[in-house]
């Protein structure tokens, strides 16, 4: 059985705004959501900038009790899911509950809670550790709490593939719908890892930018890039089988038509330098979609602003697309949002859907100095109009060698 899968609802909590509209407005206008970190004192830290969520009121979406009983990553996930469910108008009833799933992941989970409770253990002893420490920390709790909130009783999963998490979750949800296991799925990713331990850990891995200028720190594909900038937030999509969506007159934002997932089998943190694993995932996504490189109108790159990722991903695009690689517009919206880790692929899926819907291809901001290793069309600094854009690829590449690619198609009415 092979069925079509469409997007009927979206929700976002991001450094550029806590709704899809405010997020997309920032992305399409090339705004930067990166600032000096405010969550903690960075005096002793080499990395001082981050893309924190701003202007977010969780009590618009849940009770005070819910906020207290969840780590921030799950709060972001619940809020984005509430937005997406309201947007979609999908009703979950006793009759259809087993046909609606939740596949929402987090790359790291409750890192802030973990840090707080370990400090409490050291200072006050084991009896003072919160009884909710475990459920607040484990990364499946965004998915679990979303399912509880909306009564979705189909498959409920949390896929963890580091920075590919959001994309792998969406891809798996797509396959569940395509092959008939679900009629609808709440899917995406959530992350809240900007914390003392998170920033220290990534800094000592030499992964983070130590540039202290928030508006210059994240510059994917630029010759002077020096690391990624951490971001927090969540992106949630409602995926639905096409006929199911049409039967209830749902608004359709776009269609998912292909998914590719591979492993580099190369290194714990570095991508394969030749881009072979990522290229294979891109080819698989195009193959499932039934398209060729010349059909691809836009690629939302993983584009983290690290030397290894950006050069390796450029090589991957060339390997997957051949000579066509030089004709396809590519951008990294992480230049504006920072890197949301397990939520990155989810917010970037929203970017792809909106880009095809509106005909606006978002830019790679802060791009100043070309790099001979990175010689593609990265849509530098300003968005581009492309009303005829029909297919978009979203790339996500995670520590451990995880590669995930989703192919989106513009919704044209059938």
C-alpha positions as CSV (number, residue, x, y, z in Angstrom):
1,X,0.0,0.0,0.0
2,X,1.4,3.4,-0.9
3,X,-0.5,6.5,0.1
4,X,0.2,10.3,-0.2
5,X,1.2,12.3,2.8
6,X,0.5,16.0,3.2
7,X,1.3,18.7,5.9
8,X,-1.9,20.1,7.4
9,X,-0.6,21.9,10.5
10,X,2.6,23.5,11.8
11,X,3.8,24.9,15.1
12,X,7.1,26.6,16.1
13,X,8.9,27.9,19.1
14,X,12.2,29.4,17.9
15,X,14.8,32.1,18.5
16,X,13.1,34.1,15.7
17,X,9.6,33.9,17.2
18,X,7.2,31.6,19.0
19,X,4.7,31.1,16.2
20,X,5.1,29.9,12.7
21,X,4.2,33.3,11.3
22,X,6.8,35.2,13.4
23,X,9.4,32.5,12.7
24,X,8.8,32.6,8.9
25,X,8.7,36.4,8.8
26,X,12.2,36.4,10.5
27,X,13.6,33.7,8.2
28,X,12.3,35.2,4.9
29,X,13.6,38.7,5.9
30,X,17.0,37.4,6.8
31,X,16.8,38.3,10.5
32,X,19.3,37.0,13.0
33,X,18.0,35.4,16.2
34,X,21.4,35.0,17.8
35,X,22.3,37.1,20.8
36,X,24.6,37.0,23.8
37,X,23.6,34.2,26.1
38,X,21.3,35.4,28.9
39,X,20.5,32.2,30.7
40,X,23.7,32.1,32.7
41,X,26.9,34.1,33.3
42,X,29.3,33.3,30.4
43,X,32.3,35.1,31.9
44,X,34.4,31.9,32.2
45,X,33.1,30.5,28.9
46,X,34.8,30.8,25.5
47,X,31.5,30.6,23.7
48,X,29.3,33.5,24.7
49,X,26.5,33.6,22.1
50,X,23.4,31.5,21.6
51,X,20.0,31.5,19.9
52,X,17.7,31.4,22.9
53,X,13.9,31.4,22.7
54,X,12.5,34.9,23.3
55,X,9.0,36.2,24.0
56,X,7.6,32.8,24.9
57,X,4.7,32.3,27.4
58,X,4.2,28.6,28.0
59,X,1.0,29.2,29.9
60,X,-0.7,30.1,26.6
61,X,-0.5,26.4,25.9
62,X,-0.5,24.5,29.2
63,X,-1.0,24.9,32.9
64,X,1.6,26.1,35.4
65,X,1.7,22.6,36.7
66,X,2.6,21.2,33.3
67,X,5.4,23.7,33.0
68,X,6.8,22.7,36.4
69,X,6.6,19.0,35.7
70,X,8.5,19.1,32.4
71,X,11.9,20.1,31.3
72,X,12.0,23.1,29.0
73,X,12.6,21.0,25.9
74,X,9.3,19.2,26.5
75,X,7.5,22.5,27.3
76,X,8.7,23.8,23.9
77,X,7.5,20.6,22.2
78,X,4.1,20.7,23.8
79,X,3.6,24.4,22.9
80,X,4.6,23.8,19.3
81,X,2.3,20.7,19.2
82,X,-0.6,22.8,20.6
83,X,-0.1,25.4,17.8
84,X,0.1,22.7,15.1
85,X,-3.0,20.9,16.3
86,X,-5.0,24.1,16.4
87,X,-3.7,25.0,13.0
88,X,-4.7,21.7,11.5
89,X,-8.1,21.4,13.1
90,X,-7.5,17.6,13.4
91,X,-9.8,16.0,16.0
92,X,-8.7,13.0,17.8
93,X,-11.6,10.8,19.0
94,X,-12.1,7.4,20.5
95,X,-12.8,6.1,17.1
96,X,-9.6,7.4,15.4
97,X,-7.2,7.6,18.3
98,X,-5.3,4.4,17.3
99,X,-4.8,5.8,13.8
100,X,-3.0,9.0,15.0
101,X,0.6,8.7,16.1
102,X,3.2,10.9,17.8
103,X,6.8,10.7,16.6
104,X,8.7,13.6,18.3
105,X,12.4,13.5,19.3
106,X,15.0,15.3,21.2
107,X,18.7,15.0,20.5
108,X,19.7,15.4,24.1
109,X,16.6,15.6,26.3
110,X,16.4,17.3,29.7
111,X,19.9,18.6,30.0
112,X,19.1,21.6,32.1
113,X,17.1,19.4,34.6
114,X,20.0,16.9,34.7
115,X,22.5,19.7,35.5
116,X,20.2,21.2,38.2
117,X,19.5,17.9,39.9
118,X,23.1,16.7,39.9
119,X,24.0,20.0,41.6
120,X,21.2,19.4,44.1
121,X,22.5,15.9,44.8
122,X,26.0,17.2,45.4
123,X,24.9,20.1,47.6
124,X,21.9,18.6,49.6
125,X,22.1,14.8,49.3
126,X,20.1,12.1,47.5
127,X,16.9,12.6,49.4
128,X,16.6,16.1,47.8
129,X,16.7,14.9,44.2
130,X,13.3,15.6,42.5
131,X,11.0,12.5,42.2
132,X,10.3,13.8,38.7
133,X,14.0,13.9,37.8
134,X,13.9,10.8,35.5
135,X,10.7,11.6,33.6
136,X,11.8,15.2,33.2
137,X,15.2,14.1,31.8
138,X,14.5,11.3,29.4
139,X,14.1,12.4,25.8
140,X,10.9,10.6,25.0
141,X,8.8,12.8,27.3
142,X,8.0,15.4,24.6
143,X,6.4,12.6,22.6
144,X,4.8,11.0,25.6
145,X,3.3,14.2,26.9
146,X,2.0,15.3,23.5
147,X,0.2,12.0,23.1
148,X,-1.3,12.3,26.6
149,X,-2.4,15.9,26.0
150,X,-4.2,15.1,22.7
151,X,-5.2,11.5,23.2
152,X,-3.2,10.1,20.3
153,X,-3.0,6.3,20.8
154,X,-1.2,5.2,17.7
155,X,2.6,4.6,17.5
156,X,4.4,6.9,20.0
157,X,8.1,7.1,19.4
158,X,11.1,9.3,20.1
159,X,13.9,8.8,17.5
160,X,17.3,10.1,18.7
161,X,19.9,10.7,16.0
162,X,21.6,13.8,17.4
163,X,21.2,16.6,14.9
164,X,19.3,14.5,12.4
165,X,16.6,13.7,15.0
166,X,13.8,16.0,13.8
167,X,14.3,14.9,10.2
168,X,14.4,11.2,11.0
169,X,11.2,11.7,13.1
170,X,9.4,13.4,10.2
171,X,10.6,10.8,7.7
172,X,9.5,7.9,9.9
173,X,6.1,9.6,10.3
174,X,5.8,10.0,6.6
175,X,6.6,6.3,6.1
176,X,4.0,5.3,8.7
177,X,1.3,7.2,6.8
178,X,2.5,6.2,3.3
179,X,2.4,2.5,4.2
180,X,-0.9,2.6,6.0
181,X,0.0,2.3,9.7
182,X,-1.4,5.7,10.5
183,X,-3.8,8.2,9.1
184,X,-2.2,11.2,10.8
185,X,0.9,11.9,12.9
186,X,2.2,14.7,15.2
187,X,5.9,14.8,14.4
188,X,9.0,16.9,14.8
189,X,11.7,17.7,17.4
190,X,12.3,19.8,20.5
191,X,15.5,20.9,22.3
192,X,16.6,23.1,25.2
193,X,20.3,22.5,25.7
194,X,21.7,26.0,26.1
195,X,23.0,25.5,29.6
196,X,26.3,25.6,31.5
197,X,27.1,22.0,30.9
198,X,25.8,22.0,27.3
199,X,27.8,25.0,26.2
200,X,30.9,23.8,28.1
201,X,30.7,20.3,26.5
202,X,30.3,21.5,23.0
203,X,33.0,24.2,23.4
204,X,35.5,21.7,24.7
205,X,34.6,19.5,21.7
206,X,35.8,22.6,19.6
207,X,32.4,22.6,17.9
208,X,31.1,26.0,18.9
209,X,32.0,29.4,17.6
210,X,34.0,31.6,20.0
211,X,33.1,34.7,18.0
212,X,31.6,37.2,20.5
213,X,29.7,39.2,17.9
214,X,26.2,37.6,17.8
215,X,25.5,39.0,14.4
216,X,28.6,37.5,12.8
217,X,29.2,34.3,14.8
218,X,27.2,31.9,12.6
219,X,28.3,32.1,9.0
220,X,27.7,28.8,7.1
221,X,29.9,28.2,4.0
222,X,31.9,31.4,4.7
223,X,35.7,30.9,4.6
224,X,36.0,32.5,8.1
225,X,33.4,30.3,9.8
226,X,34.7,28.9,13.2
227,X,31.9,26.7,14.6
228,X,28.2,26.5,15.2
229,X,26.0,28.5,17.6
230,X,23.6,26.6,19.9
231,X,19.9,27.2,19.5
232,X,16.8,26.2,21.5
233,X,13.2,25.6,20.4
234,X,10.8,23.1,18.7
235,X,9.1,22.5,15.4
236,X,6.0,20.3,15.0
237,X,4.2,19.3,11.9
238,X,0.8,17.5,11.5
239,X,1.2,14.9,8.7
240,X,-1.9,13.4,7.2
241,X,-2.9,10.9,4.6
242,X,-4.1,12.9,1.6
243,X,-7.7,11.6,1.3
244,X,-8.1,11.8,5.1
245,X,-7.1,15.5,4.9
246,X,-9.3,16.2,1.8
247,X,-12.3,14.6,3.5
248,X,-12.3,17.1,6.2
249,X,-11.4,20.1,4.0
250,X,-8.1,20.6,5.8
251,X,-5.7,23.4,4.7
252,X,-2.7,21.7,3.0
253,X,0.7,23.4,3.2
254,X,2.6,20.9,1.1
255,X,3.4,17.3,0.5
256,X,6.2,15.0,1.6
257,X,7.2,12.7,-1.3
258,X,10.5,11.2,-0.4
259,X,12.8,10.3,2.5
260,X,16.4,9.0,2.7
261,X,18.3,7.9,5.7
262,X,21.9,6.5,5.8
263,X,24.9,6.2,8.1
264,X,28.4,7.3,7.4
265,X,30.0,4.5,9.5
266,X,33.0,6.9,9.7
267,X,33.5,8.9,13.0
268,X,31.8,9.8,16.2
269,X,31.5,13.5,15.5
270,X,33.0,14.2,12.0
271,X,31.1,13.7,8.8
272,X,32.6,11.6,6.0
273,X,34.8,14.2,4.2
274,X,33.7,13.0,0.7
275,X,30.0,13.5,1.6
276,X,29.2,10.0,0.4
277,X,26.8,9.1,3.2
278,X,24.8,12.4,2.9
279,X,24.8,12.1,-0.9
280,X,23.3,8.6,-0.7
281,X,20.5,9.9,1.6
282,X,19.8,12.7,-0.9
283,X,19.6,10.2,-3.8
284,X,17.3,7.9,-1.8
285,X,14.9,10.8,-1.1
286,X,14.9,11.8,-4.7
287,X,14.4,8.2,-5.9
288,X,11.4,7.8,-3.6
289,X,10.0,11.1,-4.8
290,X,10.5,10.0,-8.4
291,X,12.5,13.1,-9.3
292,X,15.9,13.9,-10.8
293,X,18.4,16.6,-9.7
294,X,17.1,19.0,-12.3
295,X,13.7,18.9,-10.6
296,X,15.1,20.2,-7.3
297,X,14.3,23.9,-6.8
298,X,16.0,24.4,-3.4
299,X,18.1,22.7,-0.8
300,X,17.9,23.6,2.9
301,X,21.4,22.6,3.9
302,X,22.4,21.3,7.3
303,X,25.0,24.1,7.1
304,X,26.2,24.3,10.7
305,X,29.0,26.8,10.1
306,X,31.7,24.3,11.1
307,X,34.6,23.7,8.7
308,X,34.0,20.0,8.4
309,X,30.2,20.1,8.0
310,X,30.1,22.8,5.3
311,X,32.9,21.5,3.1
312,X,31.6,17.9,3.5
313,X,28.0,18.8,2.8
314,X,29.1,20.8,-0.3
315,X,30.9,17.7,-1.5
316,X,27.7,15.7,-0.8
317,X,25.5,18.0,-2.8
318,X,27.9,17.8,-5.8
319,X,28.0,14.0,-5.5
320,X,24.2,13.7,-5.4
321,X,23.4,16.3,-8.0
322,X,26.3,16.2,-10.4
323,X,26.7,19.3,-12.6
324,X,23.2,20.4,-11.6
325,X,24.6,21.2,-8.1
326,X,25.8,24.6,-9.4
327,X,22.3,25.5,-10.6
328,X,20.4,24.6,-7.4
329,X,19.9,27.4,-4.8
330,X,21.1,26.2,-1.3
331,X,20.9,28.0,2.0
332,X,21.5,27.4,5.7
333,X,18.8,29.0,7.9
334,X,21.0,28.1,10.9
335,X,22.7,31.4,10.1
336,X,19.6,33.0,11.6
337,X,18.3,30.4,14.1
338,X,21.5,28.9,15.3
339,X,21.7,25.1,15.5
340,X,18.6,23.6,17.3
341,X,20.2,20.2,17.5
342,X,17.4,17.6,17.6
343,X,14.8,20.3,16.7
344,X,16.8,21.6,13.7
345,X,15.4,19.3,11.1
346,X,11.9,20.0,12.3
347,X,12.0,23.8,12.1
348,X,13.8,23.5,8.7
349,X,11.0,21.3,7.5
350,X,8.7,24.2,8.2
351,X,11.1,26.5,6.3
352,X,10.9,24.2,3.3
353,X,7.1,23.9,3.3
354,X,6.8,27.7,3.6
355,X,9.4,28.3,0.9
356,X,7.5,26.2,-1.6
357,X,4.1,27.7,-0.5
358,X,5.3,31.3,-0.8
359,X,7.9,31.1,-3.5
360,X,10.5,32.7,-1.2
361,X,13.8,31.0,-0.8
362,X,15.5,32.1,2.4
363,X,19.1,33.3,2.6
364,X,22.3,32.3,4.2
365,X,23.1,35.5,6.2
366,X,26.5,36.6,7.3
367,X,28.0,35.3,4.1
368,X,31.0,37.6,3.2
369,X,34.0,35.6,2.2
370,X,33.7,32.8,-0.3
371,X,35.5,29.5,0.4
372,X,37.1,27.6,-2.5
373,X,35.8,24.4,-0.9
374,X,32.3,25.7,-0.8
375,X,31.5,27.0,-4.2
376,X,27.7,26.5,-4.7
377,X,24.9,29.1,-4.8
378,X,24.2,29.7,-1.1
379,X,21.6,32.5,-1.6
380,X,23.9,35.0,0.1
381,X,22.4,37.5,2.6
382,X,19.0,38.2,1.0
383,X,16.0,35.9,0.2
384,X,15.2,35.2,-3.4
385,X,11.8,34.9,-5.2
386,X,11.2,31.6,-7.0
387,X,7.5,31.3,-7.7
388,X,8.1,28.2,-9.8
389,X,9.9,26.3,-7.0
390,X,8.3,22.8,-6.9
391,X,10.6,20.4,-5.0
392,X,12.8,21.1,-1.9
393,X,15.3,18.9,0.0
394,X,16.0,19.3,3.7
395,X,19.3,17.9,4.8
396,X,20.2,16.9,8.4
397,X,23.5,15.3,9.4
398,X,24.1,14.2,13.0
399,X,27.0,13.2,15.3
400,X,27.5,9.5,14.9
401,X,27.2,9.7,11.1
402,X,23.4,9.9,10.9
403,X,22.1,11.4,7.6
404,X,18.4,12.2,7.0
405,X,16.9,14.0,4.0
406,X,13.3,14.8,3.3
407,X,11.9,15.8,-0.1
408,X,9.0,18.2,-0.1
409,X,6.7,19.0,-3.0
410,X,4.7,22.2,-3.5
411,X,0.9,21.7,-3.0
412,X,-0.8,22.6,-6.3
413,X,-4.3,21.3,-5.6
414,X,-3.9,17.5,-6.3
